[in-house]
Amino acid sequence: WDSINLMRSMTWATLKDKQSGDVITHVNTHLVLSGKTARVNQVKALYTKGAELQQKYGGSIVITGDHNMTEGSEPYQAYQQSGIVADSKYKTTHHNSVATYTNFDTAYDERYGAPIDFVLVSPDLAVSKYEVFGGRYADGIISDHSAVLTELYKTKS
């Protein structure tokens, strides 16, 4: 691939609600900083693993992380075209669209452009809210990325 920093990983957990029996698989990652081909291949590995786990355990898929890509990029389009997951932001009308990278500087600084952190969800999940939380805390900014909150619920089958 076209990146010098390929040592990245994904983690996942499959959870089952004891009362409803609903199953959800959460996959998290941090994609490479450079290399379009590397990010496309990593995205394909992520949604393929999600689909594999969904086949094994059933239920829904959520993929989150620092993707180091922007909307409209080739890796982003690979997610959107997969049919396995889609950007949660566009599954609700209750969302903001601000940069998620802060460089420990200041929240919502337009110098850092568009969101690079995403919450991607399977088609059976609906989204009631998507929000990027920025801002300073008592001790300053606690991360170089703003938190992304997505409220999800399972659609009736």
Disulfide bonds with the S-S distance in Angstrom:
none
